[in-house]
């Protein structure tokens, strides 16, 4: 005769499982605190006239209040930096976020699964190309004597200086970024689509539903929770564009459109006059905007869906 477990035994077993979970969670939590939260005390130099090489809490570092922030807000290039950053981020988001969703839905609904897997592999390859190699490829294709200009010259259209024209920087940056990352981003949606019950598609086929209707009414609702969460994260990191690729593509001729907050922080904090306090203030301002966007996106998503971050 099988004995039933008492309520106390079940409670002890649940507590044991929770303790095991906590033990495995502790290393990750310790790493997060030590390397993500503890270094955050460095933002104090945003309110200091910090001297490079000195301690953050040194008595030599004068506290200057909001002077670094005021200096940035009154900078003649403030609106240009903000405009360039917003343009790259927003257009990069509008071009890059929907494409992986569409690609995942198309690959999942493909009849020839072998071809779909081959295409998925091809789409993933650009993600593993380093930024330096990527920009080098752009120079090879779009440089003054690159492949594209050679074709234009053969067509008697003349050569075009893509890296010297300010208006050509943004399309090159955005489209190359989309090409590099859309295949890798589609993997998350393909993983979500793998959990769709095939019986739903079989029933829809019997009812006479077309492939488009099956994608619209079965596949897309299945990945909608994933899309909503990733949308919130994407909006929250909208201003988080890095300086590396921009700096590699930047020339003195295209500074009008290529100078963004990230490159400005890099130049002010690590090169030239090296003003770490001022650069930290600018970077902190950028991070605050990201947090505000994250909260707004999460609050808005809560009105339409239960799939939110907090």
N, C-alpha and C positions, 0 to 999 in steps of 0.2 A: 504494500500500500504506500503510495507516494504521499509524503508529508508536505503540507502546505507551509510556505514560508510565512513567518510572522511579520507584522508590520515593522518591528524593530530591525529584523534581519534585512528586509528590503531597503530600509533607510540607510543602514550601515554599508550595504553594497553600493548604493548610489553615491554616498559620501566617498567611498574608496575610489570609484571611477572619477569623481570630481577632483580628488587629490592627485590622481595620476595625470589628469589633464593639466592641472596647475603646474606639476613638476616639469612636464614637457614644454609648457608655455613660458616658464621662468627664463631660460636662456634667451629666447627671442625678446622678451620684455626687458631683460637686462641690457641687451644690445641696443634696443630702441632708446632706453633712457640714457645710456652712456654716450651714444654717438649721435643722437638726434635732439635730445632735450637738454642735456647738460651743456653742450656747446652754445646753446641759445643765450647764455648770459653774455656772450660777445656782442649782442645788439646794444649793450650799454654804451659802446663807443659812438653810437649815433648821436648821443647827447654830450660827447666829449670832443675836445680839441686833441685827438689822440695822436701820440708820437709813435711812429713805427719802431718796433723793437722793444718798446716799454710794456709794462704790465697793464692790463685793462683797469685794474683797481689801484694803479700807481697814484701817488700824491702829485706827480708831475703833470698828470692829465687833467687839464682844466675842464670843469663842467660848464658848458656853454648853452644849455637848454635846447631850445628849438632852432638855434641859429643855422644848423646844417640843413634842416628842412626848409627854412625860409630862403636859404641860398638857392636851393633847387627850384622852389616854386617861383622865385623871381628871376630865374635863369632865362635869358632871351630865347634859348632853344627848348624851353620846357614843353610848349605845345607841339613843336615839331617832333620831339622825342615821343610824346604821348600818342600823337597821331600815327607816326610810323609803327609804333608797337601795336596799337589797336588794329591797324590795317592788316599787318602780317598775321596777327592772332585770329582776328575775326574771319578774314577770308580763308586762312588756312583751316580753321574749324569748319566753315561752311563747305569747303571743297573736300576736306578729308574725313569728316565724321560720317556722312551718309553713305559714302562709297563702299566701305567694308560691309555694311549691312546689305547693300544691293548685291555685292559680289558673293557674300555668303548664301543669300537666298537663291541666286542663280546657280551656284555650284551644287547646292543641296538638291535643287530640282532638276539637275541635268539628267538626261536619260543615259548617256554614256558615262558611267561612273569612273572608268579607267581614264578617260580624257579629263574628267573633272579633277581627279587626284593629280594628274600631270600638270594641269593649269594651276592648281593650288600650290604645288611645289615651285612652279615658275614665279608665281606672284610673291612667294615668301623669300626668294633669293635676295632681292634688293635690300631687305631689312638687315642683312648681315654684312653689307658694305659699309665700311667706316666712313665718317663724314669727310675725312681728308681725301679718300679715294673718290667719294661721290662728287665733291667739288672739282677734283682733278678731271673727272669725266665730263663735268659741265664745261670746263675750260677747253677740253679736247673737242667737244661737239659745238660749243657756242663761242669759242674764242675768235679773235679776229681772223685767224687762219685755220679755224676749225672746220669740221665736216659741213655744218649747216651753212657757213659763209662760203665754202667752196661750191656748194650746190647753188646758192644764190648768185654767185659770180658766173657760174656756168649758164644760169638762166638770164644773165645780163641784168640782174636786179641790183647789183652792187653789194658790197660788204656792209654789214651792220655791226656796230660795236656794242654787243649785248652787255658787256661788263663795264662799259663806260657811260651807258645811257641810264639815268636814274629810273626812268619809267619801265625799263626792262628787268630791273632787279627783282621786283616783287613777283611777277609771273614765274621767273626762273626759280626763285626760292620756294614758292608755294607749290608749284606743280612737281618739282623734284622731290619735295618732302612727301607729297601725297603718293607719288609713284613708289617711294621707298618704303612706306609704312602701311599702305592699305591692305596688302596681302596678309601681313602679320596680324593686323587688327581683326581681320575677318575670322581668324582661328577661334576666337572667343565665341563668336556668333555660331560658327559651325559646331562647336562643342555643345552649345545650348540646343541647336537643332537636332543633334543626335539623340536627344531625349524625347523627341516627338513620337508618339505611338503610331506605328505604321497602319494600325487598324483604322485610324481616323482618315488617312488618305484612301484606303481601300473602300471605306464606306462612302467617301465623297465621290470616288470614281463611279461607283455603282449608281449614285444619285445623279450622275451626269455633270459633275463639276469639272470645269476646265482647269488646266494647270495653273493659270494665273489666279483663279478663284481659290484654289487650294493653297497657294502661297499666301494670298491675302487673308484668308480666313482660318488657316491652320498654322502655317509656319511663322508668319509675322507675330500673331498673338503669343506664340510660344517663346519668342525671343524678346518680346516687349519689356519684361522686367529687367533683362540684361541690358537692353538698349537704354532704358531710363536711368539705371545706375551709372552706366558709362557716360551718359550724357551729362549727368551732374558732375562727375569727376572731370570730364573734359572742360566744362564751363568753369569749374573751380580752378583749373590749371591754365586758363586761357591766357593769362599774362606771364606764364612761365616759360616763354620762348627763350632758349639758350643763346649764348653769345657766340658759340664756337663756329657754327656754320655761317652765320651772318658775317663774322669777322673774316672768315676765309674767302667769302665772296665780295667783301667790301673793298672798294677802291676810292681814291680821293675824288673821282668824278661822280660816283653814285652815292656819296654821303648824304645827299639831300633826302633820299628815301631809305637808305640802309642803316642809318644811325638810330638805334633803338635803346631802350633803357638798359638792357643787359650789356650791350657793348659799351655804353656810357659808364656804367658801374665798373666794368673791367678796366677801362682806360683811366678812370679817376682813382681807383683803388690799388691797381697793380702796376701801372705804367705812368710815365710822365712825372707829375709832381707827387704822386702817391698820396692821396688824401683818403685814408681808410675810414675815418669818421664820417666824412661827407658821402663816400660811396656806400657805407652801411646804411645811412639815412635814406638814400635813394632806393637801395634794395629793400629796405623795410617797408617803405611806402608802396613799392610794387607788390610785396607779399600781402600787405593789408588789403589791397584791391582784390587780390586773388581770394582771400578769405571772405570778403563781402560778396563777391560773385558766387562763391560756393554756397553761402547761406541763402542768397536770393534764389539760386537754381534749385536748391533742396526744398525751400519753402514753396516755390511754384510747383514743383513736381508733386508735392504732398497734396495739392488741390486736385490733381488728376489721377494719381496712382498711389498705392500703398508702398511701392518700392522706392524708398528713399534711404539716405545714409543715416540720418538721425531725426 
